[in-house]
Amino acid sequence: MSQQLSTAPDLHRMPTDQDLGRLQFTTLLYYLQCTNPDNGLVRDKTSPASPASIAAIGMALATIPVVVERGVVIRQFAVKIARQRLQFLLSCPQGPEPDASGYKGFFYHFLDIETGRRVWDCELSTVDSAFLFAGALTVAAYFDGDAAEEIEVRRLATELYERADWNWACDRGLTLTHGWRPESGFIPHRWRGYDEGLLLYILGLGSPTHPLPPESYAAYTESYEWRNIYGRELLYSGPLFTHQLSHLWIDFRGIRDAFMREHDSDYFRNSRHATYVHQEYAIRNPLHFSGYGEHCWGFTASDGPGWIKRTIDGVEREFFDYVARGAPFGPDDGTVSPWVVVASLPFAPEIVVPTVRNFARMDLGMTRLYGFKSSFNPSFPVDGTSAGWWVSPFHFGVDQGPVVLMIENYRTGLLWNTMRRCGPVVAGLRRAGFSGGWL
């Protein structure tokens, strides 16, 4: 059942600028076509009933510089898109009421795509709000001209970011909580140990209005796990996206905090090691899933076949729905995510490129609208489909951004260079103890 084409003669050919541009453009179309033109809110996924996702809105904002630089939308219109989106978010009601849009400057994870109010009794999410703030700061740094609309975008983005009360979100502790619900209060989980929360702390530390104390970053890092996996020394986190999302905005090459200085590494090099760990896990394939190998890997938070058990080829398999899959310690149910491989392009192009070429030969939609489907599972047979096994029917707004942004960072470093001019990010890195390199 393996769909690998590792013997294809051009598998290791580096992609042309045209190849990457095509994938980037088809992926980018999500934010142009799945956005409510009345208010700029972006669907969480391509399901018609899907609400807006705060993280997807942040990703959409972050891709605006790419849209301009790649000639998709001219600058004078792109700045209007950013302005409208920021204006609407600032107009959304903030307060303790259960049907507000957010509280203390943070936003609920999912919002009604028409009204901007909370849906599904979802949580007020600190990390998803951070992706929104990062997107807002991106357009603030990018639109640096003297035109009135560019000045207004900077003002709106600054206001949106600076009203977030980071100390409230710590709930009288040193570390940030995952979030809050008006019905029950703070969620009893905290951002501790290495994950995508790295961005959360840098933004919180860099706030000029409600900054986190430096001790909060030390509390976040104190439960870091430095491990030797497959002969590679690295700071461990299982899902591959955790090694990528902070890097969409921040160029970690050559800059180090106290932990990385102690281990003579940096977060960029660490993500390179993590990318190789995912590939090596698939090559070893200890659970004997179909398709895994040198050119089929990438385990992350993703859609899945569903919460179901099936006996396949005499083996009882347990499958999952949307869950954070990881390597090498799981969870793993045979589900692979092409987008998370593309998002490692700057870290390890020599193994990402042939893997993407392999995915391109599979029926995963690379050249069609919105690019690669979010995930697939060759170990879960589905009759009557062209692939013969499960492929996610959806694209997710939070997955599209990393593809667009990391292709651009690989091609030109656009987002990294833009965010070097972002005062709060620079201040947050320094307060976290980062030094060296471009800092």
Helices and strands as residue ranges (DSSP letters): H 17-33, E 52-53, H 54-62, H 64-69, H 75-91, E 102-103, E 106-107, E 110-111, E 124-125, H 126-142, H 148-162, G 168-170, E 179-181, E 185-186, H 197-206, H 214-221, E 226-229, E 232-235, G 240-243, G 245-248, H 258-262, H 267-284, E 301-302, E 308-312, E 315-319, E 323-324, H 338-342, H 349-360, E 376-381, E 389-391, H 397-411, H 414-419, H 423-431
